[in-house]
Amino acid sequence: MPFISKDWRSPGEVWVKTQEGWEKKKVLECTAQRNEEGDKSSDDVAARVPPHCHITIKCTREIAGFNGLSEAVRRLDFSSAVRDVRRFNYICALLELLLCGERLTHLPGAAQKLLLSMLEQLADQVATSKQNLNALRALIVGLSALREAERRACWGRPLGSRALWGHHDHAIARINRIANSIRIQEPGPEVVPKLHDLPEECIREILLRIADHRDLDSASSAWSVMASLCSEQRVWRELVSFHFTTQQIDSVPKTDSETDWKKLFHQLRKLYGLREDAQYAETLSLCRHCKCLFWRSLGHPCIADQCPEYRERLKEAGGPLPPHPVPPAAFLKFFSL
């Protein structure tokens, strides 16, 4: 029996246009009802389902699936992740990969609008917290360069209508205005102690906890005391032991003279690269049982917790498998970009 609707191929669903794209009306109604119930009772907030997204790892004759980037971004609640200090660097790295690789222009219009909206929220967060200005500037430079390259293209046009790219131009202008309005003010005299008042031992301990060599270079150029401390071998020795294993360190031929740890660090960085998991306080994780992406600190509704029979089979097989971390580059590989 055919569906009774305007389009006989459609199941009769009613769609509503939102800021993040088109959504089913019944989904929005359920979300609104859930939010109202959450406002009435604090217990419902704790019991709310955490953000997660089921994905298709491999298509077969029995399972034919397609992973949509915009759908995954909405389901994983990237908009709220921008305001979380633990996930901020992860979102920045993801946006940087999309901008630098010119993948943004090959995405559907809804995904482009969603990602630009996320970048605007990221700019608001930076303007409020007065932190991570370098990350925001790098994203704006990549976004502006991408837009200029599309304008100068002599063959073909960007994916999307003129109205869509007009919307993008307005969004880019708003992001630039937010970035240009950020002013870092020096704390007043009543705020003590300041960084210059700390002893060298405290400043050295701060530098020893920095995992990015670019931050050490910036600190050296900012203050002469930090420059002298960053030139110490101990700082670079700790950085080498943090990013590289003993086997990797031993693979570099040594000389009879004393080891130059800064030079050794850059040699190892060119050979093996830096630890990607050390760059982010929290990353997405992939559940090996239900093939679900989720934030590890929030968890997800797993089949291993909901199905007693499956849980028993896992115990017989040796216990549940730990979730697999998903860095930004691996996350984008799940989608046809």
Sequence and secondary structure as in RCSB ss.txt:
>XXXX:A:sequence
MPFISKDWRSPGEVWVKTQEGWEKKKVLECTAQRNEEGDKSSDDVAARVPPHCHITIKCTREIAGFNGLSEAVRR
LDFSSAVRDVRRFNYICALLELLLCGERLTHLPGAAQKLLLSMLEQLADQVATSKQNLNALRALIVGLSALREAE
RRACWGRPLGSRALWGHHDHAIARINRIANSIRIQEPGPEVVPKLHDLPEECIREILLRIADHRDLDSASSAWSV
MASLCSEQRVWRELVSFHFTTQQIDSVPKTDSETDWKKLFHQLRKLYGLREDAQYAETLSLCRHCKCLFWRSLGH
PCIADQCPEYRERLKEAGGPLPPHPVPPAAFLKFFSL
>XXXX:A:secstr
    SSSTTS    EEEETTEEEEHHHHHHHHHHHHHHHH HHHHHTS   EEE  SS  SS      HHHHHHH
TTHHHHTT TTTHHHHHHHHHHHHHTT GGGS HHHHHHHHHHHHHHHHHHHHHT  HHHHHHHHHHHHHHHHHH
HT SSS  SS HHHHHHHHHHHHHHHHHHHT       TTS S GGGS HHHHHHHHHT   HHHHHHHHHH HH
HHHHHTSHHHHHHHHHHHS HHHHHTS   SS   HHHHHHHHHHHH   SGGG S  EEE TTT EEEETTT  
  HHHH HHHHHHHHHHTS    EEE HHHHHTTS  
